[in-house]
Amino acid sequence: MRHNKVCTRLHYSICKALGIETADRWYTHMPKPVYEEGDVTVLWNQAVHTDREVTANRPDIIIKNKKEKTCTLIDVAIPTDRNVQKEAEKKLKYKSLCIEIQRMWNLKCTIIPVIMGATGIVMRSLRKNLEAVPGKHSIDSLQKTAILGTSHIIRKVLQCEA
């Protein structure tokens, strides 16, 4: 739930920046599997079918830009705060998919991990990673979304009314 909310918020900002029609507010945005606007295609939680077997073939968001000949794979993780250094792991996980995309689609492929701790802790590299994603992304807003998701999980576990 928390992961999906952060992904939805990112997807909403990407769609807005690319001129794709979306809901008025990010929290009412229901991402469709495929959006197309001109030369840009945005895929949400879609598996990429390749000629060779690739185990990790479903990043959270894929932005395919035919005009610029680029493909961006965005994968979001909301681990525990002690496990926030997953950036290299995420890049390695999707490396073989990136190679296959470059070979099949003839596009330059980039992997962008968006990693934020369950209580909002972020690494320094997050700002640089988000700058490579189309749209305006506020780290504060993404942190707030992650923290609210964590509080929702805690409430459910403790069975508190709030």
N, C-alpha and C positions, 0 to 999 in steps of 0.2 A: 504494500500500500504506500509506504513512505517513498520507496524507490520510484513507483509509478507516478506519484505526485510531482516529484522533482523532475522526472522525465517529461511529464505533461507541461510543466512550466517552461522548460527549455524548448520543447516542440512549439508551444504557443509563440514564444519570442522569435523563433526561426521563421515560422509561417508569416508573422507580422512583417518581419524584415524583408521577406521575399515577395510580399504583396499577395499572399494567399489568403483568401477569405476565411476568417475564423470567428469564434464567438467574441462577445464584447469583453469578457473577463477570462483570465487564464483558468480559473477554477471551474468555469462552465464549459471549457474547451474539451471536446471529446475527439481525440485524434483518430483520423481514419487511417487505414493501412497505407494508402497511397495518395499523395497530393502532387499535382503537376501544374506548373506555372511557367509558360514559355519553355526555355531550355533547362529548367531546374525541376528535378523530381525529388520529393521528400518521402522517404519510406519510414513507417513506424512499426517497429517490432516485426520485421519481415525477414524470413530466411532467404539467403542468397544461394541459389542453386548453381553449383560449379561443376566443371568436367571432372575434376579430381575431388576426392573425399576431403572435406574440411569439417572438423568437429565443431569448432566455434564459428557458426555461420549466421548468427542472429544478433547483431548489435541492436541497441535500443533505437537509434535514429541513423538513417543513411541519407546523406544529401548528395545527389548526383547532378553535376552541372556539366551539361554537354558542350556548352559554349566555351567555358574555360578549361574543359577536359579534366575536371577534378571530381574526386569522390571522397567524401568525408564520412568516416565511421565514428559515431559518438556512442560511448558506452558509459553508463552511470553506475556508480557503486556507492552504497551508504553503509560502510562497515562500522564495527565498533571503533571507538576512538584510538585504541592501541594498534589498530590494523589499517591505518589511513595511508600507509606507504604502498599502495597497490598499483601505482601507476605503471611501473615496469611490467608487472604481472599482466595487466590489461593489454598493454601494447604487444606483449609476446603472445597473448591468447589470440589476438586477431591478426597477427602478422601473416599467417598462411592465407587467410581470407583476403587480405590486402594484396598479396602477390597474385592471387587468382583473379581478382577484380582488374588489376593492372593488365594482366594477360588477356582476359576475355573481353573487357569493355574498352581497352586501350585508354584508360583514364589514370591520372596520377592519384594515388590513394594515400590518405592521411588518417591516422587513428588518433582520436582525441578522447582520452579518459577524463571523466568528470567525477572526481572522488571527494566525498565529504563525509566526515564522521557523523555518527548518529546524534551527537550533541552539537553539531555544527562546526567541528574542528576542520580546518582546511590546510592544505599544503601551499607553499608559496607559488608553486607552478600552476595552480588553478586559474589565477587571473590570466596568465599567458595562454592557457588552454582555451579559456572562454573567449578570448579575443579572436581566436581562429574560427569561431563559430558565428555564422551570420546572426545579426540581431543584437539588441542591447540586453545584457544579462547582468543582473545585480547579484553579487555574491551574497549580500545581506538577505535578499528575498529568497534565494535558494536555501540559505542556512535556516531561515525562518520556517520554510516548508519542511525541511528535514527534521527540525526540532519539534514542530507540531505533530509530525508523523510519529516521532519517538514518544511524545507525551500520550498520544492516542494508544500506542501499543502498551505503555506502562499502565494506563487507566484500565485497559482490557484485562491485563494480567492481574492487576490488583482488584479488579471488579468494583471500581469506584464509580460513583455517580458524579458527573460534572457537566 
